[in-house]
Amino acid sequence: MFLVRHLKTILVATVALLASLSLVSCSGPKGNDPLASNSQVTIYYTKASDDLGVVLIPVLRKIDKKSTPYETALKELFLGPTLDERERLKLNSEIPEGVRLIKIKESSHEVEIDISNQFMKGGGSESMQVRFRQLRETALNLAKGRPVFLYVDGVKATTIGGEGLEVPQPLDSSPTH
Protein backbone atom coordinates (compact mmCIF):
# COMPACT_ATOMS: atom_id res chain seq x y z
CA MET A 1 0.00 0.00 0.00
CA PHE A 2 2.84 2.39 0.89
CA LEU A 3 4.53 1.74 -2.47
CA VAL A 4 1.28 2.19 -4.38
CA ARG A 5 0.64 5.56 -2.71
CA HIS A 6 4.14 6.81 -3.59
CA LEU A 7 3.91 5.53 -7.15
CA LYS A 8 0.62 7.39 -7.54
CA THR A 9 2.25 10.60 -6.23
CA ILE A 10 5.15 10.19 -8.65
CA LEU A 11 2.73 9.60 -11.52
CA VAL A 12 0.75 12.76 -10.68
CA ALA A 13 3.96 14.79 -10.46
CA THR A 14 5.07 13.42 -13.82
CA VAL A 15 1.73 14.29 -15.41
CA ALA A 16 1.94 17.84 -13.98
CA LEU A 17 5.47 18.21 -15.36
CA LEU A 18 4.44 16.92 -18.79
CA ALA A 19 1.45 19.27 -18.82
CA SER A 20 3.69 22.22 -18.03
CA LEU A 21 6.15 21.20 -20.74
CA SER A 22 3.35 20.93 -23.28
CA LEU A 23 2.34 24.51 -22.44
CA VAL A 24 5.79 25.78 -23.31
CA SER A 25 6.88 23.40 -26.05
CA CYS A 26 6.67 26.14 -28.70
CA SER A 27 8.79 28.63 -26.80
CA GLY A 28 11.59 29.09 -29.33
CA PRO A 29 15.17 30.09 -28.46
CA LYS A 30 16.22 29.82 -24.85
CA GLY A 31 17.75 32.58 -22.73
CA ASN A 32 18.24 32.98 -19.00
CA ASP A 33 14.67 31.84 -18.51
CA PRO A 34 14.75 28.21 -19.59
CA LEU A 35 11.15 28.40 -20.80
CA ALA A 36 10.94 31.77 -22.50
CA SER A 37 12.53 33.49 -25.48
CA ASN A 38 13.49 37.17 -25.62
CA SER A 39 9.93 38.03 -26.62
CA GLN A 40 8.19 35.93 -23.95
CA VAL A 41 7.99 35.70 -20.18
CA THR A 42 7.04 32.80 -17.94
CA ILE A 43 4.33 33.26 -15.34
CA TYR A 44 2.98 30.73 -12.89
CA TYR A 45 -0.65 29.72 -12.46
CA THR A 46 -2.05 26.94 -10.32
CA LYS A 47 -3.56 23.55 -10.94
CA ALA A 48 -5.24 21.31 -8.39
CA SER A 49 -3.80 17.84 -7.86
CA ASP A 50 -5.48 15.21 -5.70
CA ASP A 51 -2.14 13.92 -4.43
CA LEU A 52 0.06 16.99 -4.49
CA GLY A 53 -2.41 19.70 -3.54
CA VAL A 54 -1.99 22.84 -5.59
CA VAL A 55 0.94 22.85 -8.03
CA LEU A 56 2.42 25.73 -10.02
CA ILE A 57 2.29 25.44 -13.80
CA PRO A 58 4.46 27.71 -15.98
CA VAL A 59 2.75 29.49 -18.89
CA LEU A 60 4.31 31.71 -21.52
CA ARG A 61 3.07 35.19 -22.38
CA LYS A 62 4.27 37.45 -25.18
CA ILE A 63 5.98 40.61 -23.91
CA ASP A 64 3.94 43.73 -24.63
CA LYS A 65 6.13 46.01 -26.79
CA LYS A 66 5.05 48.99 -24.65
CA SER A 67 6.08 47.29 -21.38
CA THR A 68 9.14 45.80 -19.75
CA PRO A 69 9.29 42.03 -19.26
CA TYR A 70 8.54 42.52 -15.54
CA GLU A 71 5.52 44.72 -16.24
CA THR A 72 4.14 42.23 -18.73
CA ALA A 73 4.74 39.22 -16.47
CA LEU A 74 3.16 40.74 -13.38
CA LYS A 75 0.20 42.30 -15.19
CA GLU A 76 -0.52 38.96 -16.90
CA LEU A 77 -0.10 37.12 -13.59
CA PHE A 78 -2.63 39.44 -11.96
CA LEU A 79 -5.10 38.99 -14.85
CA GLY A 80 -5.11 35.24 -14.31
CA PRO A 81 -5.36 32.41 -16.83
CA THR A 82 -7.23 32.89 -20.08
CA LEU A 83 -10.67 31.34 -20.47
CA ASP A 84 -9.13 28.62 -22.65
CA GLU A 85 -6.47 27.86 -20.02
CA ARG A 86 -9.16 27.68 -17.34
CA GLU A 87 -11.46 25.40 -19.31
CA ARG A 88 -9.07 23.20 -21.28
CA LEU A 89 -6.07 23.03 -18.95
CA LYS A 90 -7.91 23.57 -15.63
CA LEU A 91 -5.52 26.34 -14.61
CA ASN A 92 -6.40 28.81 -11.91
CA SER A 93 -4.82 31.48 -9.72
CA GLU A 94 -4.89 32.25 -6.01
CA ILE A 95 -4.18 35.93 -6.66
CA PRO A 96 -7.33 37.93 -5.90
CA GLU A 97 -9.02 40.09 -8.51
CA GLY A 98 -8.06 43.73 -8.47
CA VAL A 99 -4.38 43.39 -7.59
CA ARG A 100 -2.45 46.11 -9.40
CA LEU A 101 1.19 46.64 -10.17
CA ILE A 102 2.05 50.04 -8.71
CA LYS A 103 5.64 50.22 -9.94
CA ILE A 104 8.78 48.27 -10.67
CA LYS A 105 12.22 49.68 -10.00
CA GLU A 106 15.00 47.73 -11.70
CA SER A 107 18.71 48.33 -11.43
CA SER A 108 21.69 46.19 -12.27
CA HIS A 109 21.90 45.28 -8.57
CA GLU A 110 18.27 44.63 -7.51
CA VAL A 111 14.59 44.68 -8.37
CA GLU A 112 11.83 46.30 -6.30
CA ILE A 113 8.22 45.34 -6.98
CA ASP A 114 5.42 47.44 -5.49
CA ILE A 115 1.89 45.98 -5.69
CA SER A 116 -1.49 47.02 -4.33
CA ASN A 117 -2.83 45.75 -1.01
CA GLN A 118 -5.58 43.72 -2.72
CA PHE A 119 -2.90 41.02 -2.82
CA MET A 120 -3.38 40.59 0.94
CA LYS A 121 -7.16 40.21 0.86
CA GLY A 122 -9.20 37.02 1.15
CA GLY A 123 -8.32 33.36 1.38
CA GLY A 124 -6.80 31.34 4.18
CA SER A 125 -3.20 30.54 4.94
CA GLU A 126 -2.89 27.95 2.15
CA SER A 127 -4.25 30.40 -0.42
CA MET A 128 -1.84 33.06 0.81
CA GLN A 129 1.12 30.68 0.57
CA VAL A 130 0.21 29.66 -2.98
CA ARG A 131 -0.36 33.24 -4.19
CA PHE A 132 2.98 34.24 -2.69
CA ARG A 133 4.67 31.31 -4.50
CA GLN A 134 3.03 32.40 -7.78
CA LEU A 135 4.35 35.94 -7.39
CA ARG A 136 7.75 34.83 -6.12
CA GLU A 137 8.42 32.33 -8.92
CA THR A 138 7.23 34.74 -11.62
CA ALA A 139 9.39 37.57 -10.23
CA LEU A 140 12.52 35.50 -9.61
CA ASN A 141 12.31 34.02 -13.08
CA LEU A 142 13.16 37.43 -14.55
CA ALA A 143 15.65 38.57 -11.90
CA LYS A 144 18.78 37.12 -13.55
CA GLY A 145 20.38 36.57 -10.15
CA ARG A 146 19.48 39.97 -8.71
CA PRO A 147 17.70 40.13 -5.34
CA VAL A 148 13.99 40.94 -5.60
CA PHE A 149 12.21 42.94 -2.89
CA LEU A 150 8.43 43.09 -2.45
CA TYR A 151 6.54 46.22 -1.41
CA VAL A 152 2.81 46.53 -0.78
CA ASP A 153 1.43 50.05 -1.26
CA GLY A 154 4.95 51.47 -0.96
CA VAL A 155 5.88 49.64 2.26
CA LYS A 156 8.40 46.79 2.28
CA ALA A 157 6.42 43.64 3.03
CA THR A 158 7.33 41.70 6.15
CA THR A 159 4.15 39.62 6.39
CA ILE A 160 1.08 39.12 4.22
CA GLY A 161 -2.42 37.98 5.04
CA GLY A 162 -4.42 37.85 8.23
CA GLU A 163 -2.38 34.94 9.59
CA GLY A 164 0.88 36.76 8.96
CA LEU A 165 2.73 34.68 6.35
CA GLU A 166 6.32 35.83 6.71
CA VAL A 167 7.82 37.39 3.58
CA PRO A 168 11.57 36.81 3.21
CA GLN A 169 13.39 39.85 1.86
CA PRO A 170 14.83 39.49 -0.69
CA LEU A 171 12.28 37.03 -2.05
CA ASP A 172 14.90 34.42 -2.86
CA SER A 173 15.95 34.19 0.79
CA SER A 174 14.80 31.34 2.97
CA PRO A 175 12.05 32.38 5.38
CA THR A 176 13.12 32.76 8.99
CA HIS A 177 10.93 31.28 11.69
C-alpha positions, -999 to 999 in steps of 0.1 A, spaced: 0 0 0 28 24 9 45 17 -25 13 22 -44 6 56 -27 41 68 -36 39 55 -72 6 74 -75 22 106 -62 52 102 -87 27 96 -115 7 128 -107 40 148 -105 51 134 -138 17 143 -154 19 178 -140 55 182 -154 44 169 -188 15 193 -188 37 222 -180 61 212 -207 33 209 -233 23 245 -224 58 258 -233 69 234 -260 67 261 -287 88 286 -268 116 291 -293 152 301 -285 162 298 -248 178 326 -227 182 330 -190 147 318 -185 148 282 -196 112 284 -208 109 318 -225 125 335 -255 135 372 -256 99 380 -266 82 359 -239 80 357 -202 70 328 -179 43 333 -153 30 307 -129 -6 297 -125 -20 269 -103 -36 236 -109 -52 213 -84 -38 178 -79 -55 152 -57 -21 139 -44 1 170 -45 -24 197 -35 -20 228 -56 9 228 -80 24 257 -100 23 254 -138 45 277 -160 28 295 -189 43 317 -215 31 352 -224 43 375 -252 60 406 -239 39 437 -246 61 460 -268 51 490 -246 61 473 -214 91 458 -197 93 420 -193 85 425 -155 55 447 -162 41 422 -187 47 392 -165 32 407 -134 2 423 -152 -5 390 -169 -1 371 -136 -26 394 -120 -51 390 -149 -51 352 -143 -54 324 -168 -72 329 -201 -107 313 -205 -91 286 -226 -65 279 -200 -92 277 -173 -115 254 -193 -91 232 -213 -61 230 -190 -79 236 -156 -55 263 -146 -64 288 -119 -48 315 -97 -49 323 -60 -42 359 -67 -73 379 -59 -90 401 -85 -81 437 -85 -44 434 -76 -25 461 -94 12 466 -102 21 500 -87 56 502 -99 88 483 -107 122 497 -100 150 477 -117 187 483 -114 217 462 -123 219 453 -86 183 446 -75 146 447 -84 118 463 -63 82 453 -70 54 474 -55 19 460 -57 -15 470 -43 -28 458 -10 -56 437 -27 -29 410 -28 -34 406 9 -72 402 9 -92 370 11 -83 334 14 -68 313 42 -32 305 49 -29 279 21 -43 304 -4 -18 331 8 11 307 6 2 297 -30 -4 332 -42 30 342 -27 47 313 -45 30 324 -78 43 359 -74 78 348 -61 84 323 -89 72 347 -116 94 376 -102 125 355 -96 123 340 -131 132 374 -145 156 386 -119 188 371 -136 204 366 -101 195 400 -87 177 401 -53 140 409 -56 122 429 -29 84 431 -24 65 462 -14 28 465 -8 14 501 -13 49 515 -10 59 496 23 84 468 23 64 436 30 73 417 61 42 396 64 11 391 42 -24 380 50 -44 379 82 -24 349 96 9 368 90 27 347 64 63 358 67 78 374 36 116 368 32 134 399 19 148 395 -7 123 370 -20 149 344 -29 159 342 8 148 313 30 120 324 54 131 328 90 109 313 117 
